[in-house]
C-alpha cells in the first residue's frame, strides 16, 4: 500500500474513536469518567507493549505490521478517551463568552501584526 493509504487508515481509526466517543459520552453506563480512564489505561498498555517490543521491532526484517497495529489502535483509544473528554470538560464549564474573550486575547497578536505590517 502507498503511504497515503496508510494515512487514510490512521485517520479512519481516529475518526471511529472520535465518533464512538460522541455516541457514548452521555451514556449512563459508560460516561466521561470511564471513557477517560479506559482511554488512558489502553494508551498506557499499548505504549508498554510497544516499549517491550522495541528491540524486536528495531531489527531488520521485523514485522512492521505489529508496530502499525499498535500505532493505529493507540490512535483509536486516544480519540475515544483522553482527547475527547479533555475539551468537552472545558466547553461545559465555561460559558461561550469566556471562549470569545479567550479567542480575542489569543488572536490579538496575529491581527495586530497583520494590521501593523500593512502600515509600512
Backbone bond lengths (Angstrom), bond angles and torsions (degrees), N, CA, C in turn:
res aa  C-N    CA-C-N  psi(-1)  N-CA   C-N-CA  omega(-1)  CA-C   N-CA-C  phi
1 X - - - 1.452 - - 1.511 109.31 -
2 X 1.320 114.81 148.26 1.453 119.33 177.80 1.511 111.60 -75.53
3 X 1.332 115.14 165.80 1.460 119.47 -178.57 1.519 112.66 -61.71
4 X 1.317 117.49 -36.51 1.456 119.42 -177.87 1.526 111.07 -69.04
5 X 1.322 117.76 -28.47 1.463 119.39 176.71 1.531 111.52 -69.77
6 X 1.326 116.64 -36.41 1.465 119.32 175.81 1.520 110.52 -66.88
7 X 1.327 117.01 -34.49 1.464 119.97 174.78 1.518 111.18 -63.48
8 X 1.325 116.68 -38.97 1.463 119.94 177.36 1.526 111.97 -66.39
9 X 1.332 116.85 -35.95 1.467 119.96 176.39 1.527 109.59 -64.45
10 X 1.321 116.78 -43.59 1.463 120.82 178.47 1.528 111.04 -61.21
11 X 1.320 116.70 -46.90 1.461 120.76 179.21 1.523 110.70 -63.73
12 X 1.328 116.74 -38.62 1.461 120.10 177.66 1.515 112.51 -62.54
13 X 1.331 117.00 -42.27 1.475 120.36 177.55 1.520 110.74 -63.86
14 X 1.321 116.55 -41.07 1.465 120.02 179.58 1.525 110.84 -66.12
15 X 1.318 117.34 -41.33 1.464 120.25 179.80 1.515 112.50 -66.46
16 X 1.314 116.94 -38.38 1.466 119.83 177.17 1.527 109.89 -61.94
17 X 1.317 117.58 -43.49 1.460 120.92 177.42 1.515 112.28 -64.00
18 X 1.321 116.27 -39.69 1.462 120.47 -179.77 1.524 111.13 -65.90
19 X 1.325 116.90 -44.77 1.462 119.86 -179.21 1.522 112.04 -71.97
20 X 1.320 118.03 -32.40 1.464 119.26 173.81 1.521 110.50 -65.33
21 X 1.322 116.87 -36.54 1.463 120.19 176.08 1.523 110.37 -64.65
22 X 1.316 117.13 -40.47 1.458 119.95 179.47 1.526 111.57 -63.55
23 X 1.318 117.29 -36.21 1.460 120.19 -179.78 1.528 112.86 -77.20
24 X 1.319 118.16 -31.65 1.463 120.80 -173.68 1.523 114.72 -103.70
25 X 1.323 118.83 0.56 1.455 119.99 -173.48 1.527 111.85 -67.72
26 X 1.310 118.94 -33.06 1.459 121.55 -179.51 1.513 112.85 -104.82
27 X 1.295 117.50 16.35 1.461 121.43 178.80 1.522 109.64 -73.69
28 X 1.343 116.68 135.28 1.471 120.17 -179.30 1.513 112.15 -64.75
29 X 1.314 116.54 -34.14 1.455 120.01 -174.68 1.528 113.42 -85.10
30 X 1.327 116.86 -19.24 1.465 118.82 -178.50 1.524 110.08 -116.04
31 X 1.290 118.79 -72.60 1.461 122.69 173.02 1.509 115.69 73.13
32 X 1.337 113.20 -179.05 1.460 121.20 -173.42 1.514 113.36 -71.14
33 X 1.319 115.69 -42.86 1.467 119.06 -175.84 1.522 111.00 -62.50
34 X 1.323 116.95 -46.80 1.465 119.87 179.17 1.518 111.38 -70.21
35 X 1.331 116.79 -32.77 1.461 119.70 178.88 1.528 110.20 -63.72
36 X 1.332 116.39 -45.56 1.454 119.10 -179.29 1.529 111.10 -69.55
37 X 1.321 117.20 -41.50 1.464 120.01 -179.41 1.526 111.30 -64.73
38 X 1.317 117.06 -45.30 1.471 119.86 179.08 1.521 111.77 -67.74
39 X 1.333 117.33 -34.72 1.459 120.03 177.59 1.516 112.40 -65.20
40 X 1.333 116.26 -44.76 1.465 119.56 177.54 1.525 111.17 -64.96
41 X 1.328 116.48 -40.67 1.461 119.67 179.46 1.528 111.41 -64.37
42 X 1.326 117.36 -43.15 1.467 120.88 179.45 1.532 110.89 -65.24
43 X 1.335 117.19 -41.09 1.467 119.95 177.79 1.521 110.72 -64.27
44 X 1.336 117.07 -40.18 1.457 121.10 177.65 1.524 111.10 -61.57
45 X 1.334 116.66 -45.48 1.469 120.62 -179.30 1.528 110.65 -65.25
46 X 1.317 117.41 -41.52 1.467 119.98 -179.86 1.533 111.22 -65.96
47 X 1.324 117.36 -40.40 1.465 119.53 176.76 1.521 111.33 -68.00
48 X 1.311 117.00 -34.68 1.461 120.97 176.86 1.528 110.38 -64.18
49 X 1.327 116.60 -43.59 1.469 120.44 177.67 1.524 110.44 -63.95
50 X 1.331 116.72 -43.50 1.471 120.13 179.91 1.528 111.42 -63.42
51 X 1.331 116.96 -38.42 1.467 118.38 178.99 1.525 111.52 -72.70
52 X 1.327 117.87 -31.74 1.460 120.08 177.80 1.526 111.26 -70.48
53 X 1.325 116.68 -32.75 1.462 121.04 -179.23 1.523 113.14 -93.94
54 X 1.331 117.47 8.49 1.465 120.07 -173.31 1.521 112.57 -61.05
55 X 1.317 118.16 -46.61 1.468 119.62 -178.27 1.524 110.90 -67.82
56 X 1.325 117.11 -32.95 1.461 120.14 177.38 1.524 111.09 -69.95
57 X 1.320 116.52 -42.00 1.462 120.45 -178.43 1.516 112.63 -75.62
58 X 1.318 117.69 -16.47 1.455 121.47 -178.80 1.528 112.64 -80.89
59 X 1.312 117.38 -20.00 1.462 120.98 -177.94 1.524 110.86 -71.03
60 X 1.327 117.81 148.24 1.467 120.68 177.03 1.528 110.56 -63.57
61 X 1.302 115.54 139.09 1.457 120.88 -179.96 1.521 113.81 82.87
62 X 1.331 117.58 7.76 1.462 121.22 179.55 1.532 109.07 -73.11
63 X 1.298 117.08 150.69 1.476 119.27 179.78 1.531 110.82 -71.64
64 X 1.312 115.47 107.33 1.462 121.02 -179.22 1.523 111.27 -71.16
65 X 1.312 117.44 -18.76 1.467 121.33 -179.19 1.522 111.47 -62.89
66 X 1.321 117.85 -30.51 1.467 120.96 178.49 1.521 109.64 -65.29
67 X 1.330 116.28 -46.31 1.454 120.24 178.99 1.525 111.01 -65.66
68 X 1.334 117.04 -39.74 1.460 119.88 177.99 1.522 111.39 -62.94
69 X 1.329 117.02 -41.31 1.454 120.13 178.07 1.527 110.72 -61.89
70 X 1.328 116.99 -44.27 1.462 120.27 178.87 1.522 111.19 -61.81
71 X 1.314 116.36 -40.79 1.463 120.97 -179.23 1.527 111.18 -68.16
72 X 1.324 117.62 -44.46 1.464 120.63 179.77 1.522 111.21 -67.99
73 X 1.319 117.05 -39.90 1.459 120.85 179.31 1.525 110.26 -67.87
74 X 1.343 117.10 -35.46 1.458 120.46 174.54 1.520 110.21 -63.23
75 X 1.322 118.10 -39.58 1.455 121.69 178.82 1.526 110.58 -59.82
76 X 1.328 116.62 -42.44 1.462 120.25 177.46 1.524 110.96 -60.54
77 X 1.344 116.69 -49.96 1.456 120.24 -174.93 1.524 112.41 -70.74
78 X 1.320 118.29 -30.68 1.463 119.07 178.28 1.527 110.48 -70.67
79 X 1.325 117.42 -35.82 1.463 119.95 176.47 1.518 111.42 -74.71
80 X 1.321 116.78 -36.11 1.458 121.19 -177.47 1.519 112.09 -75.14
81 X 1.297 118.33 -23.60 1.455 120.34 -175.97 1.509 113.69 -113.95
82 X 1.330 117.23 -94.51 1.462 120.76 -169.57 1.522 114.81 -63.66
83 X 1.303 118.83 -38.87 1.459 119.78 -175.03 1.517 111.85 -66.06
84 X 1.315 117.25 -45.26 1.460 118.95 -176.66 1.522 112.42 -73.46
85 X 1.321 118.13 -35.17 1.462 119.50 -176.86 1.521 112.95 -77.62
86 X 1.317 118.85 -26.65 1.465 119.23 -178.11 1.518 111.88 -71.41
87 X 1.327 119.61 -38.26 1.454 117.97 179.39 1.523 111.68 -83.80
88 X 1.315 118.67 -21.58 1.465 120.16 176.09 1.520 111.30 -69.39
89 X 1.304 117.00 -38.06 1.461 120.72 -179.70 1.529 110.38 -62.35
90 X 1.306 116.99 -45.40 1.469 119.92 179.78 1.524 111.45 -66.76
91 X 1.309 117.55 -36.75 1.465 120.74 -179.74 1.521 111.54 -68.13
92 X 1.312 118.06 -28.59 1.454 120.04 -179.09 1.525 112.51 -88.69
93 X 1.314 118.15 -25.70 1.459 120.09 -177.96 1.522 113.03 -80.65
94 X 1.303 117.07 -36.32 1.450 120.43 -175.59 1.520 110.03 -105.12
95 X 1.293 114.35 148.42 1.459 118.72 179.00 1.519 110.00 -77.32
96 X 1.311 114.48 170.61 1.465 120.36 -179.53 1.522 110.34 -64.66
97 X 1.316 117.53 -33.35 1.467 119.26 -179.09 1.523 111.72 -63.25
98 X 1.325 116.75 -33.29 1.464 119.23 177.18 1.524 110.69 -65.98
99 X 1.335 115.92 -37.29 1.459 119.27 178.06 1.520 111.11 -66.31
100 X 1.321 116.20 -38.78 1.468 119.64 180.00 1.527 110.05 -66.28
101 X 1.324 117.07 -42.60 1.466 120.46 178.49 1.533 110.19 -63.45
102 X 1.328 116.84 -43.48 1.463 120.19 178.31 1.525 110.77 -64.48
103 X 1.313 117.33 -36.79 1.459 120.65 178.20 1.517 111.24 -65.21
104 X 1.313 115.89 -42.65 1.468 119.49 179.38 1.521 110.61 -64.95
105 X 1.321 116.93 -44.69 1.471 120.34 -179.89 1.526 110.67 -66.36
106 X 1.329 116.49 -39.03 1.457 119.82 -177.55 1.511 114.13 -72.66
107 X 1.326 117.12 -32.67 1.461 119.54 -177.84 1.524 112.77 -98.49
108 X 1.326 118.39 -3.40 1.461 120.24 179.20 1.524 113.21 -57.50
109 X 1.341 119.73 -46.53 1.478 118.38 179.34 1.532 112.79 -60.30
110 X 1.320 116.63 -36.61 1.459 119.42 179.06 1.519 111.35 -64.42
111 X 1.320 116.56 -47.96 1.462 119.89 -178.32 1.522 111.89 -70.61
112 X 1.328 117.37 -35.40 1.464 119.07 179.71 1.525 110.76 -68.08
113 X 1.328 117.95 -38.52 1.465 118.61 178.79 1.527 110.91 -69.42
114 X 1.305 116.83 -35.40 1.471 118.92 176.61 1.516 110.38 -65.72
115 X 1.341 117.00 -40.28 1.459 120.87 179.35 1.524 111.54 -68.00
116 X 1.354 115.83 -44.82 1.455 119.08 -177.56 1.519 111.79 -70.96
117 X 1.320 118.39 -29.66 1.456 119.09 178.56 1.525 111.43 -71.94
118 X 1.309 117.04 -23.38 1.467 120.62 176.67 1.510 112.94 -77.68
119 X 1.330 118.68 -15.36 1.459 121.93 -178.58 1.526 113.52 -81.11
120 X 1.305 117.13 -14.49 1.467 119.33 -176.69 1.483 111.92 -70.20
